[in-house]
Amino acid sequence: EFCRIHQTIDLKMLADKLGMELEAAELWIANLIRHARLNAKIDSQAGTVVMKQSYSSPYDQVVERTRGLS
């Protein structure tokens, strides 16, 4: 949910929330982005994770919302 609301997330804040050193958190987040195939990138210079918007087609949205109804 947090990532759906915020477009940029501070790496230091994430490291603090995860209870990790900044470098370890950056590596962990990079692996998460890679393995979960998130539409995001790490901006090391700015110290942020940039979440890119992914838009679903209206058809995909209806299918996702009604999946549990059948």
PDB file of N, CA, C, O and CB in Angstrom:
ATOM      1  N   GLU A   1       0.813  -1.191   0.000  1.00  0.00           N
ATOM      2  CA  GLU A   1       0.000   0.000   0.000  1.00  0.00           C
ATOM      3  C   GLU A   1       0.860   1.259   0.000  1.00  0.00           C
ATOM      4  O   GLU A   1       0.584   2.203  -0.739  1.00  0.00           O
ATOM      5  CB  GLU A   1      -0.927  -0.004   1.193  1.00  0.00           C
ATOM      6  N   PHE A   2       1.908   1.271   0.835  1.00  0.00           N
ATOM      7  CA  PHE A   2       2.763   2.449   0.928  1.00  0.00           C
ATOM      8  C   PHE A   2       3.336   2.806  -0.430  1.00  0.00           C
ATOM      9  O   PHE A   2       3.398   3.980  -0.797  1.00  0.00           O
ATOM     10  CB  PHE A   2       3.890   2.216   1.931  1.00  0.00           C
ATOM     11  N   CYS A   3       3.755   1.792  -1.177  1.00  0.00           N
ATOM     12  CA  CYS A   3       4.372   2.030  -2.487  1.00  0.00           C
ATOM     13  C   CYS A   3       3.360   2.477  -3.523  1.00  0.00           C
ATOM     14  O   CYS A   3       3.730   3.132  -4.497  1.00  0.00           O
ATOM     15  CB  CYS A   3       5.072   0.779  -2.972  1.00  0.00           C
ATOM     16  N   ARG A   4       2.103   2.142  -3.341  1.00  0.00           N
ATOM     17  CA  ARG A   4       1.074   2.589  -4.283  1.00  0.00           C
ATOM     18  C   ARG A   4       0.723   4.056  -4.073  1.00  0.00           C
ATOM     19  O   ARG A   4       0.255   4.727  -4.993  1.00  0.00           O
ATOM     20  CB  ARG A   4      -0.181   1.732  -4.143  1.00  0.00           C
ATOM     21  N   ILE A   5       0.951   4.551  -2.859  1.00  0.00           N
ATOM     22  CA  ILE A   5       0.603   5.933  -2.529  1.00  0.00           C
ATOM     23  C   ILE A   5       1.745   6.877  -2.841  1.00  0.00           C
ATOM     24  O   ILE A   5       1.514   7.974  -3.349  1.00  0.00           O
ATOM     25  CB  ILE A   5       0.221   6.051  -1.062  1.00  0.00           C
ATOM     26  N   HIS A   6       2.961   6.478  -2.551  1.00  0.00           N
ATOM     27  CA  HIS A   6       4.125   7.346  -2.696  1.00  0.00           C
ATOM     28  C   HIS A   6       4.896   7.019  -3.967  1.00  0.00           C
ATOM     29  O   HIS A   6       5.163   5.857  -4.270  1.00  0.00           O
ATOM     30  CB  HIS A   6       5.041   7.218  -1.479  1.00  0.00           C
ATOM     31  N   GLN A   7       5.247   8.069  -4.704  1.00  0.00           N
ATOM     32  CA  GLN A   7       6.003   7.861  -5.935  1.00  0.00           C
ATOM     33  C   GLN A   7       7.494   7.751  -5.656  1.00  0.00           C
ATOM     34  O   GLN A   7       8.193   6.988  -6.323  1.00  0.00           O
ATOM     35  CB  GLN A   7       5.740   8.995  -6.916  1.00  0.00           C
ATOM     36  N   THR A   8       7.992   8.507  -4.671  1.00  0.00           N
ATOM     37  CA  THR A   8       9.388   8.387  -4.270  1.00  0.00           C
ATOM     38  C   THR A   8       9.441   8.083  -2.771  1.00  0.00           C
ATOM     39  O   THR A   8       8.673   8.627  -1.977  1.00  0.00           O
ATOM     40  CB  THR A   8      10.185   9.691  -4.608  1.00  0.00           C
ATOM     41  N   ILE A   9      10.371   7.197  -2.411  1.00  0.00           N
ATOM     42  CA  ILE A   9      10.507   6.767  -1.024  1.00  0.00           C
ATOM     43  C   ILE A   9      11.962   6.938  -0.626  1.00  0.00           C
ATOM     44  O   ILE A   9      12.861   6.504  -1.347  1.00  0.00           O
ATOM     45  CB  ILE A   9      10.035   5.285  -0.830  1.00  0.00           C
ATOM     46  N   ASP A  10      12.198   7.563   0.511  1.00  0.00           N
ATOM     47  CA  ASP A  10      13.547   7.820   0.994  1.00  0.00           C
ATOM     48  C   ASP A  10      14.204   6.517   1.460  1.00  0.00           C
ATOM     49  O   ASP A  10      13.642   5.792   2.281  1.00  0.00           O
ATOM     50  CB  ASP A  10      13.522   8.852   2.139  1.00  0.00           C
ATOM     51  N   LEU A  11      15.389   6.228   0.933  1.00  0.00           N
ATOM     52  CA  LEU A  11      16.103   5.002   1.283  1.00  0.00           C
ATOM     53  C   LEU A  11      16.480   4.958   2.764  1.00  0.00           C
ATOM     54  O   LEU A  11      16.401   3.900   3.389  1.00  0.00           O
ATOM     55  CB  LEU A  11      17.354   4.868   0.431  1.00  0.00           C
ATOM     56  N   LYS A  12      16.886   6.088   3.326  1.00  0.00           N
ATOM     57  CA  LYS A  12      17.262   6.118   4.739  1.00  0.00           C
ATOM     58  C   LYS A  12      16.063   5.790   5.621  1.00  0.00           C
ATOM     59  O   LYS A  12      16.197   5.059   6.602  1.00  0.00           O
ATOM     60  CB  LYS A  12      17.839   7.492   5.115  1.00  0.00           C
ATOM     61  N   MET A  13      14.890   6.326   5.280  1.00  0.00           N
ATOM     62  CA  MET A  13      13.690   6.047   6.047  1.00  0.00           C
ATOM     63  C   MET A  13      13.338   4.561   5.950  1.00  0.00           C
ATOM     64  O   MET A  13      12.956   3.947   6.947  1.00  0.00           O
ATOM     65  CB  MET A  13      12.519   6.918   5.553  1.00  0.00           C
ATOM     66  N   LEU A  14      13.465   3.988   4.765  1.00  0.00           N
ATOM     67  CA  LEU A  14      13.195   2.563   4.599  1.00  0.00           C
ATOM     68  C   LEU A  14      14.181   1.724   5.398  1.00  0.00           C
ATOM     69  O   LEU A  14      13.789   0.746   6.034  1.00  0.00           O
ATOM     70  CB  LEU A  14      13.253   2.178   3.122  1.00  0.00           C
ATOM     71  N   ALA A  15      15.448   2.095   5.372  1.00  0.00           N
ATOM     72  CA  ALA A  15      16.464   1.358   6.129  1.00  0.00           C
ATOM     73  C   ALA A  15      16.154   1.404   7.624  1.00  0.00           C
ATOM     74  O   ALA A  15      16.281   0.399   8.323  1.00  0.00           O
ATOM     75  CB  ALA A  15      17.870   1.936   5.856  1.00  0.00           C
ATOM     76  N   ASP A  16      15.746   2.583   8.108  1.00  0.00           N
ATOM     77  CA  ASP A  16      15.381   2.708   9.519  1.00  0.00           C
ATOM     78  C   ASP A  16      14.186   1.829   9.859  1.00  0.00           C
ATOM     79  O   ASP A  16      14.186   1.149  10.885  1.00  0.00           O
ATOM     80  CB  ASP A  16      15.072   4.165   9.863  1.00  0.00           C
ATOM     81  N   LYS A  17      13.166   1.839   9.001  1.00  0.00           N
ATOM     82  CA  LYS A  17      11.960   1.032   9.237  1.00  0.00           C
ATOM     83  C   LYS A  17      12.277  -0.467   9.207  1.00  0.00           C
ATOM     84  O   LYS A  17      11.671  -1.254   9.934  1.00  0.00           O
ATOM     85  CB  LYS A  17      10.884   1.362   8.185  1.00  0.00           C
ATOM     86  N   LEU A  18      13.238  -0.850   8.352  1.00  0.00           N
ATOM     87  CA  LEU A  18      13.620  -2.258   8.242  1.00  0.00           C
ATOM     88  C   LEU A  18      14.646  -2.663   9.295  1.00  0.00           C
ATOM     89  O   LEU A  18      14.934  -3.848   9.461  1.00  0.00           O
ATOM     90  CB  LEU A  18      14.171  -2.540   6.857  1.00  0.00           C
ATOM     91  N   GLY A  19      15.197  -1.684  10.004  1.00  0.00           N
ATOM     92  CA  GLY A  19      16.211  -1.976  11.008  1.00  0.00           C
ATOM     93  C   GLY A  19      17.507  -2.457  10.391  1.00  0.00           C
ATOM     94  O   GLY A  19      18.163  -3.353  10.921  1.00  0.00           O
ATOM     95  N   MET A  20      17.879  -1.851   9.254  1.00  0.00           N
ATOM     96  CA  MET A  20      19.071  -2.265   8.523  1.00  0.00           C
ATOM     97  C   MET A  20      19.967  -1.060   8.281  1.00  0.00           C
ATOM     98  O   MET A  20      19.531   0.089   8.350  1.00  0.00           O
ATOM     99  CB  MET A  20      18.691  -2.937   7.186  1.00  0.00           C
ATOM    100  N   GLU A  21      21.245  -1.357   7.992  1.00  0.00           N
ATOM    101  CA  GLU A  21      22.162  -0.315   7.534  1.00  0.00           C
ATOM    102  C   GLU A  21      21.721   0.114   6.137  1.00  0.00           C
ATOM    103  O   GLU A  21      21.080  -0.657   5.423  1.00  0.00           O
ATOM    104  CB  GLU A  21      23.655  -0.819   7.533  1.00  0.00           C
ATOM    105  N   LEU A  22      22.061   1.335   5.748  1.00  0.00           N
ATOM    106  CA  LEU A  22      21.623   1.886   4.470  1.00  0.00           C
ATOM    107  C   LEU A  22      22.062   1.017   3.283  1.00  0.00           C
ATOM    108  O   LEU A  22      21.261   0.747   2.388  1.00  0.00           O
ATOM    109  CB  LEU A  22      22.166   3.299   4.305  1.00  0.00           C
ATOM    110  N   GLU A  23      23.323   0.579   3.273  1.00  0.00           N
ATOM    111  CA  GLU A  23      23.830  -0.216   2.161  1.00  0.00           C
ATOM    112  C   GLU A  23      23.122  -1.572   2.070  1.00  0.00           C
ATOM    113  O   GLU A  23      22.789  -2.035   0.979  1.00  0.00           O
ATOM    114  CB  GLU A  23      25.337  -0.420   2.307  1.00  0.00           C
ATOM    115  N   ALA A  24      22.898  -2.196   3.215  1.00  0.00           N
ATOM    116  CA  ALA A  24      22.205  -3.486   3.236  1.00  0.00           C
ATOM    117  C   ALA A  24      20.756  -3.335   2.791  1.00  0.00           C
ATOM    118  O   ALA A  24      20.229  -4.191   2.081  1.00  0.00           O
ATOM    119  CB  ALA A  24      22.261  -4.103   4.639  1.00  0.00           C
ATOM    120  N   ALA A  25      20.118  -2.254   3.206  1.00  0.00           N
ATOM    121  CA  ALA A  25      18.732  -2.010   2.806  1.00  0.00           C
ATOM    122  C   ALA A  25      18.644  -1.749   1.302  1.00  0.00           C
ATOM    123  O   ALA A  25      17.713  -2.210   0.642  1.00  0.00           O
ATOM    124  CB  ALA A  25      18.145  -0.819   3.589  1.00  0.00           C
ATOM    125  N   GLU A  26      19.602  -1.020   0.772  1.00  0.00           N
ATOM    126  CA  GLU A  26      19.612  -0.739  -0.666  1.00  0.00           C
ATOM    127  C   GLU A  26      19.756  -2.031  -1.471  1.00  0.00           C
ATOM    128  O   GLU A  26      19.078  -2.212  -2.482  1.00  0.00           O
ATOM    129  CB  GLU A  26      20.753   0.235  -1.017  1.00  0.00           C
ATOM    130  N   LEU A  27      20.623  -2.912  -1.032  1.00  0.00           N
ATOM    131  CA  LEU A  27      20.798  -4.201  -1.692  1.00  0.00           C
ATOM    132  C   LEU A  27      19.534  -5.050  -1.577  1.00  0.00           C
ATOM    133  O   LEU A  27      19.115  -5.681  -2.548  1.00  0.00           O
ATOM    134  CB  LEU A  27      21.995  -4.950  -1.093  1.00  0.00           C
ATOM    135  N   TRP A  28      18.928  -5.063  -0.390  1.00  0.00           N
ATOM    136  CA  TRP A  28      17.704  -5.829  -0.166  1.00  0.00           C
ATOM    137  C   TRP A  28      16.574  -5.322  -1.056  1.00  0.00           C
ATOM    138  O   TRP A  28      15.829  -6.114  -1.634  1.00  0.00           O
ATOM    139  CB  TRP A  28      17.289  -5.757   1.309  1.00  0.00           C
ATOM    140  N   ILE A  29      16.446  -3.981  -1.167  1.00  0.00           N
ATOM    141  CA  ILE A  29      15.397  -3.371  -2.000  1.00  0.00           C
ATOM    142  C   ILE A  29      15.670  -3.658  -3.475  1.00  0.00           C
ATOM    143  O   ILE A  29      14.737  -3.919  -4.234  1.00  0.00           O
ATOM    144  CB  ILE A  29      15.316  -1.836  -1.754  1.00  0.00           C
ATOM    145  N   ALA A  30      16.943  -3.611  -3.889  1.00  0.00           N
ATOM    146  CA  ALA A  30      17.287  -3.919  -5.282  1.00  0.00           C
ATOM    147  C   ALA A  30      16.885  -5.352  -5.621  1.00  0.00           C
ATOM    148  O   ALA A  30      16.338  -5.604  -6.694  1.00  0.00           O
ATOM    149  CB  ALA A  30      18.801  -3.714  -5.530  1.00  0.00           C
ATOM    150  N   ASN A  31      17.150  -6.288  -4.717  1.00  0.00           N
ATOM    151  CA  ASN A  31      16.751  -7.676  -4.949  1.00  0.00           C
ATOM    152  C   ASN A  31      15.232  -7.819  -4.969  1.00  0.00           C
ATOM    153  O   ASN A  31      14.690  -8.586  -5.765  1.00  0.00           O
ATOM    154  CB  ASN A  31      17.349  -8.588  -3.875  1.00  0.00           C
ATOM    155  N   LEU A  32      14.549  -7.086  -4.102  1.00  0.00           N
ATOM    156  CA  LEU A  32      13.085  -7.118  -4.089  1.00  0.00           C
ATOM    157  C   LEU A  32      12.521  -6.610  -5.413  1.00  0.00           C
ATOM    158  O   LEU A  32      11.613  -7.218  -5.979  1.00  0.00           O
ATOM    159  CB  LEU A  32      12.538  -6.278  -2.922  1.00  0.00           C
ATOM    160  N   ILE A  33      13.056  -5.503  -5.901  1.00  0.00           N
ATOM    161  CA  ILE A  33      12.609  -4.949  -7.190  1.00  0.00           C
ATOM    162  C   ILE A  33      12.838  -5.963  -8.302  1.00  0.00           C
ATOM    163  O   ILE A  33      11.973  -6.161  -9.155  1.00  0.00           O
ATOM    164  CB  ILE A  33      13.352  -3.624  -7.511  1.00  0.00           C
ATOM    165  N   ARG A  34      13.994  -6.601  -8.292  1.00  0.00           N
ATOM    166  CA  ARG A  34      14.351  -7.558  -9.336  1.00  0.00           C
ATOM    167  C   ARG A  34      13.463  -8.805  -9.279  1.00  0.00           C
ATOM    168  O   ARG A  34      12.918  -9.228 -10.299  1.00  0.00           O
ATOM    169  CB  ARG A  34      15.825  -7.956  -9.204  1.00  0.00           C
ATOM    170  N   HIS A  35      13.320  -9.388  -8.098  1.00  0.00           N
ATOM    171  CA  HIS A  35      12.608 -10.664  -7.988  1.00  0.00           C
ATOM    172  C   HIS A  35      11.088 -10.513  -8.023  1.00  0.00           C
ATOM    173  O   HIS A  35      10.392 -11.403  -8.511  1.00  0.00           O
ATOM    174  CB  HIS A  35      13.008 -11.359  -6.715  1.00  0.00           C
ATOM    175  N   ALA A  36      10.576  -9.415  -7.520  1.00  0.00           N
ATOM    176  CA  ALA A  36       9.125  -9.203  -7.532  1.00  0.00           C
ATOM    177  C   ALA A  36       8.688  -8.500  -8.817  1.00  0.00           C
ATOM    178  O   ALA A  36       7.500  -8.264  -9.036  1.00  0.00           O
ATOM    179  CB  ALA A  36       8.692  -8.378  -6.305  1.00  0.00           C
ATOM    180  N   ARG A  37       9.656  -8.174  -9.654  1.00  0.00           N
ATOM    181  CA  ARG A  37       9.410  -7.490 -10.923  1.00  0.00           C
ATOM    182  C   ARG A  37       8.586  -6.218 -10.722  1.00  0.00           C
ATOM    183  O   ARG A  37       7.620  -5.949 -11.436  1.00  0.00           O
ATOM    184  CB  ARG A  37       8.694  -8.427 -11.898  1.00  0.00           C
ATOM    185  N   LEU A  38       9.016  -5.447  -9.714  1.00  0.00           N
ATOM    186  CA  LEU A  38       8.349  -4.174  -9.445  1.00  0.00           C
ATOM    187  C   LEU A  38       8.773  -3.159 -10.494  1.00  0.00           C
ATOM    188  O   LEU A  38       9.888  -3.208 -11.016  1.00  0.00           O
ATOM    189  CB  LEU A  38       8.678  -3.659  -8.017  1.00  0.00           C
ATOM    190  N   ASN A  39       7.879  -2.252 -10.789  1.00  0.00           N
ATOM    191  CA  ASN A  39       8.178  -1.187 -11.733  1.00  0.00           C
ATOM    192  C   ASN A  39       8.772  -0.026 -10.940  1.00  0.00           C
ATOM    193  O   ASN A  39       8.102   0.972 -10.674  1.00  0.00           O
ATOM    194  CB  ASN A  39       6.896  -0.745 -12.530  1.00  0.00           C
ATOM    195  N   ALA A  40      10.051  -0.176 -10.567  1.00  0.00           N
ATOM    196  CA  ALA A  40      10.714   0.816  -9.721  1.00  0.00           C
ATOM    197  C   ALA A  40      12.203   0.829 -10.022  1.00  0.00           C
ATOM    198  O   ALA A  40      12.736  -0.084 -10.653  1.00  0.00           O
ATOM    199  CB  ALA A  40      10.466   0.521  -8.220  1.00  0.00           C
ATOM    200  N   LYS A  41      12.858   1.875  -9.563  1.00  0.00           N
ATOM    201  CA  LYS A  41      14.312   1.951  -9.676  1.00  0.00           C
ATOM    202  C   LYS A  41      14.854   2.674  -8.457  1.00  0.00           C
ATOM    203  O   LYS A  41      14.136   3.415  -7.787  1.00  0.00           O
ATOM    204  CB  LYS A  41      14.743   2.672 -10.987  1.00  0.00           C
ATOM    205  N   ILE A  42      16.125   2.450  -8.179  1.00  0.00           N
ATOM    206  CA  ILE A  42      16.796   3.104  -7.070  1.00  0.00           C
ATOM    207  C   ILE A  42      17.638   4.239  -7.621  1.00  0.00           C
ATOM    208  O   ILE A  42      18.464   4.037  -8.510  1.00  0.00           O
ATOM    209  CB  ILE A  42      17.666   2.103  -6.265  1.00  0.00           C
ATOM    210  N   ASP A  43      17.424   5.437  -7.088  1.00  0.00           N
ATOM    211  CA  ASP A  43      18.243   6.593  -7.436  1.00  0.00           C
ATOM    212  C   ASP A  43      19.232   6.786  -6.291  1.00  0.00           C
ATOM    213  O   ASP A  43      18.916   7.436  -5.295  1.00  0.00           O
ATOM    214  CB  ASP A  43      17.362   7.893  -7.678  1.00  0.00           C
ATOM    215  N   SER A  44      20.430   6.219  -6.436  1.00  0.00           N
ATOM    216  CA  SER A  44      21.426   6.252  -5.366  1.00  0.00           C
ATOM    217  C   SER A  44      21.910   7.663  -5.084  1.00  0.00           C
ATOM    218  O   SER A  44      22.220   7.989  -3.938  1.00  0.00           O
ATOM    219  CB  SER A  44      22.605   5.369  -5.720  1.00  0.00           C
ATOM    220  N   GLN A  45      21.981   8.500  -6.096  1.00  0.00           N
ATOM    221  CA  GLN A  45      22.450   9.875  -5.903  1.00  0.00           C
ATOM    222  C   GLN A  45      21.474  10.665  -5.040  1.00  0.00           C
ATOM    223  O   GLN A  45      21.885  11.422  -4.161  1.00  0.00           O
ATOM    224  CB  GLN A  45      22.642  10.575  -7.259  1.00  0.00           C
ATOM    225  N   ALA A  46      20.177  10.486  -5.294  1.00  0.00           N
ATOM    226  CA  ALA A  46      19.164  11.199  -4.512  1.00  0.00           C
ATOM    227  C   ALA A  46      18.807  10.449  -3.235  1.00  0.00           C
ATOM    228  O   ALA A  46      18.197  11.022  -2.332  1.00  0.00           O
ATOM    229  CB  ALA A  46      17.910  11.417  -5.349  1.00  0.00           C
ATOM    230  N   GLY A  47      19.179   9.180  -3.150  1.00  0.00           N
ATOM    231  CA  GLY A  47      18.869   8.377  -1.979  1.00  0.00           C
ATOM    232  C   GLY A  47      17.403   8.005  -1.891  1.00  0.00           C
ATOM    233  O   GLY A  47      16.820   7.983  -0.807  1.00  0.00           O
ATOM    234  N   THR A  48      16.810   7.711  -3.042  1.00  0.00           N
ATOM    235  CA  THR A  48      15.385   7.393  -3.073  1.00  0.00           C
ATOM    236  C   THR A  48      15.101   6.163  -3.918  1.00  0.00           C
ATOM    237  O   THR A  48      15.902   5.769  -4.767  1.00  0.00           O
ATOM    238  CB  THR A  48      14.594   8.573  -3.603  1.00  0.00           C
ATOM    239  N   VAL A  49      13.949   5.569  -3.667  1.00  0.00           N
ATOM    240  CA  VAL A  49      13.389   4.533  -4.533  1.00  0.00           C
ATOM    241  C   VAL A  49      12.284   5.226  -5.306  1.00  0.00           C
ATOM    242  O   VAL A  49      11.400   5.835  -4.703  1.00  0.00           O
ATOM    243  CB  VAL A  49      12.853   3.265  -3.714  1.00  0.00           C
ATOM    244  N   VAL A  50      12.313   5.147  -6.620  1.00  0.00           N
ATOM    245  CA  VAL A  50      11.329   5.802  -7.470  1.00  0.00           C
ATOM    246  C   VAL A  50      10.382   4.739  -8.004  1.00  0.00           C
ATOM    247  O   VAL A  50      10.775   3.862  -8.773  1.00  0.00           O
ATOM    248  CB  VAL A  50      12.012   6.585  -8.634  1.00  0.00           C
ATOM    249  N   MET A  51       9.130   4.835  -7.583  1.00  0.00           N
ATOM    250  CA  MET A  51       8.092   3.910  -8.040  1.00  0.00           C
ATOM    251  C   MET A  51       7.469   4.484  -9.305  1.00  0.00           C
ATOM    252  O   MET A  51       7.015   5.628  -9.319  1.00  0.00           O
ATOM    253  CB  MET A  51       7.005   3.673  -6.932  1.00  0.00           C
ATOM    254  N   LYS A  52       7.451   3.696 -10.350  1.00  0.00           N
ATOM    255  CA  LYS A  52       6.841   4.135 -11.599  1.00  0.00           C
ATOM    256  C   LYS A  52       5.385   3.704 -11.616  1.00  0.00           C
ATOM    257  O   LYS A  52       5.030   2.647 -11.093  1.00  0.00           O
ATOM    258  CB  LYS A  52       7.601   3.562 -12.826  1.00  0.00           C
ATOM    259  N   GLN A  53       4.560   4.520 -12.212  1.00  0.00           N
ATOM    260  CA  GLN A  53       3.142   4.210 -12.296  1.00  0.00           C
ATOM    261  C   GLN A  53       2.925   3.081 -13.293  1.00  0.00           C
ATOM    262  O   GLN A  53       3.496   3.078 -14.384  1.00  0.00           O
ATOM    263  CB  GLN A  53       2.329   5.457 -12.698  1.00  0.00           C
ATOM    264  N   SER A  54       2.104   2.139 -12.909  1.00  0.00           N
ATOM    265  CA  SER A  54       1.733   1.079 -13.847  1.00  0.00           C
ATOM    266  C   SER A  54       0.215   1.106 -13.970  1.00  0.00           C
ATOM    267  O   SER A  54      -0.513   0.904 -12.998  1.00  0.00           O
ATOM    268  CB  SER A  54       2.252  -0.339 -13.370  1.00  0.00           C
ATOM    269  N   TYR A  55      -0.228   1.355 -15.163  1.00  0.00           N
ATOM    270  CA  TYR A  55      -1.650   1.469 -15.408  1.00  0.00           C
ATOM    271  C   TYR A  55      -2.170   0.177 -16.017  1.00  0.00           C
ATOM    272  O   TYR A  55      -1.603  -0.354 -16.972  1.00  0.00           O
ATOM    273  CB  TYR A  55      -1.952   2.662 -16.322  1.00  0.00           C
ATOM    274  N   SER A  56      -3.250  -0.309 -15.450  1.00  0.00           N
ATOM    275  CA  SER A  56      -3.896  -1.503 -15.980  1.00  0.00           C
ATOM    276  C   SER A  56      -5.024  -1.074 -16.896  1.00  0.00           C
ATOM    277  O   SER A  56      -5.614  -0.006 -16.735  1.00  0.00           O
ATOM    278  CB  SER A  56      -4.423  -2.416 -14.839  1.00  0.00           C
ATOM    279  N   SER A  57      -5.306  -1.926 -17.852  1.00  0.00           N
ATOM    280  CA  SER A  57      -6.434  -1.636 -18.724  1.00  0.00           C
ATOM    281  C   SER A  57      -7.721  -1.790 -17.917  1.00  0.00           C
ATOM    282  O   SER A  57      -7.729  -2.509 -16.918  1.00  0.00           O
ATOM    283  CB  SER A  57      -6.438  -2.573 -19.974  1.00  0.00           C
ATOM    284  N   PRO A  58      -8.800  -1.139 -18.320  1.00  0.00           N
ATOM    285  CA  PRO A  58     -10.076  -1.300 -17.605  1.00  0.00           C
ATOM    286  C   PRO A  58     -10.495  -2.764 -17.520  1.00  0.00           C
ATOM    287  O   PRO A  58     -11.053  -3.185 -16.506  1.00  0.00           O
ATOM    288  CB  PRO A  58     -11.177  -0.488 -18.296  1.00  0.00           C
ATOM    289  N   TYR A  59     -10.238  -3.542 -18.559  1.00  0.00           N
ATOM    290  CA  TYR A  59     -10.571  -4.960 -18.543  1.00  0.00           C
ATOM    291  C   TYR A  59      -9.821  -5.686 -17.427  1.00  0.00           C
ATOM    292  O   TYR A  59     -10.415  -6.455 -16.671  1.00  0.00           O
ATOM    293  CB  TYR A  59     -10.251  -5.597 -19.898  1.00  0.00           C
ATOM    294  N   ASP A  60      -8.507  -5.436 -17.326  1.00  0.00           N
ATOM    295  CA  ASP A  60      -7.696  -6.070 -16.282  1.00  0.00           C
ATOM    296  C   ASP A  60      -8.161  -5.665 -14.885  1.00  0.00           C
ATOM    297  O   ASP A  60      -8.137  -6.484 -13.966  1.00  0.00           O
ATOM    298  CB  ASP A  60      -6.222  -5.704 -16.463  1.00  0.00           C
ATOM    299  N   GLN A  61      -8.584  -4.413 -14.716  1.00  0.00           N
ATOM    300  CA  GLN A  61      -9.071  -3.945 -13.427  1.00  0.00           C
ATOM    301  C   GLN A  61     -10.355  -4.674 -13.037  1.00  0.00           C
ATOM    302  O   GLN A  61     -10.516  -5.068 -11.882  1.00  0.00           O
ATOM    303  CB  GLN A  61      -9.306  -2.431 -13.462  1.00  0.00           C
ATOM    304  N   VAL A  62     -11.268  -4.856 -13.990  1.00  0.00           N
ATOM    305  CA  VAL A  62     -12.520  -5.573 -13.706  1.00  0.00           C
ATOM    306  C   VAL A  62     -12.236  -7.016 -13.356  1.00  0.00           C
ATOM    307  O   VAL A  62     -12.821  -7.548 -12.413  1.00  0.00           O
ATOM    308  CB  VAL A  62     -13.478  -5.502 -14.905  1.00  0.00           C
ATOM    309  N   VAL A  63     -11.351  -7.660 -14.096  1.00  0.00           N
ATOM    310  CA  VAL A  63     -11.015  -9.052 -13.835  1.00  0.00           C
ATOM    311  C   VAL A  63     -10.410  -9.188 -12.446  1.00  0.00           C
ATOM    312  O   VAL A  63     -10.768 -10.107 -11.709  1.00  0.00           O
ATOM    313  CB  VAL A  63     -10.045  -9.589 -14.902  1.00  0.00           C
ATOM    314  N   GLU A  64      -9.502  -8.295 -12.074  1.00  0.00           N
ATOM    315  CA  GLU A  64      -8.838  -8.353 -10.767  1.00  0.00           C
ATOM    316  C   GLU A  64      -9.842  -8.156  -9.618  1.00  0.00           C
ATOM    317  O   GLU A  64      -9.783  -8.855  -8.606  1.00  0.00           O
ATOM    318  CB  GLU A  64      -7.730  -7.284 -10.688  1.00  0.00           C
ATOM    319  N   ARG A  65     -10.740  -7.219  -9.786  1.00  0.00           N
ATOM    320  CA  ARG A  65     -11.710  -6.905  -8.711  1.00  0.00           C
ATOM    321  C   ARG A  65     -12.788  -7.965  -8.569  1.00  0.00           C
ATOM    322  O   ARG A  65     -13.355  -8.123  -7.488  1.00  0.00           O
ATOM    323  CB  ARG A  65     -12.367  -5.558  -8.973  1.00  0.00           C
ATOM    324  N   THR A  66     -13.082  -8.692  -9.638  1.00  0.00           N
ATOM    325  CA  THR A  66     -14.156  -9.695  -9.568  1.00  0.00           C
ATOM    326  C   THR A  66     -13.611 -11.113  -9.447  1.00  0.00           C
ATOM    327  O   THR A  66     -14.384 -12.071  -9.490  1.00  0.00           O
ATOM    328  CB  THR A  66     -15.047  -9.596 -10.799  1.00  0.00           C
ATOM    329  N   ARG A  67     -12.332 -11.265  -9.300  1.00  0.00           N
ATOM    330  CA  ARG A  67     -11.714 -12.594  -9.258  1.00  0.00           C
ATOM    331  C   ARG A  67     -12.303 -13.465  -8.141  1.00  0.00           C
ATOM    332  O   ARG A  67     -12.539 -14.653  -8.359  1.00  0.00           O
ATOM    333  CB  ARG A  67     -10.202 -12.461  -9.069  1.00  0.00           C
ATOM    334  N   GLY A  68     -12.540 -12.910  -6.974  1.00  0.00           N
ATOM    335  CA  GLY A  68     -13.026 -13.694  -5.849  1.00  0.00           C
ATOM    336  C   GLY A  68     -14.530 -13.925  -5.832  1.00  0.00           C
ATOM    337  O   GLY A  68     -15.029 -14.597  -4.929  1.00  0.00           O
ATOM    338  N   LEU A  69     -15.259 -13.397  -6.785  1.00  0.00           N
ATOM    339  CA  LEU A  69     -16.715 -13.528  -6.800  1.00  0.00           C
ATOM    340  C   LEU A  69     -17.218 -14.861  -7.327  1.00  0.00           C
ATOM    341  O   LEU A  69     -18.347 -15.253  -7.034  1.00  0.00           O
ATOM    342  CB  LEU A  69     -17.300 -12.438  -7.617  1.00  0.00           C
ATOM    343  N   SER A  70     -16.410 -15.554  -8.091  1.00  0.00           N
ATOM    344  CA  SER A  70     -16.900 -16.792  -8.702  1.00  0.00           C
ATOM    345  C   SER A  70     -16.807 -17.987  -7.807  1.00  0.00           C
ATOM    346  O   SER A  70     -17.187 -19.088  -8.204  1.00  0.00           O
ATOM    347  CB  SER A  70     -16.157 -17.072  -9.942  1.00  0.00           C
TER     348      SER A  70
END
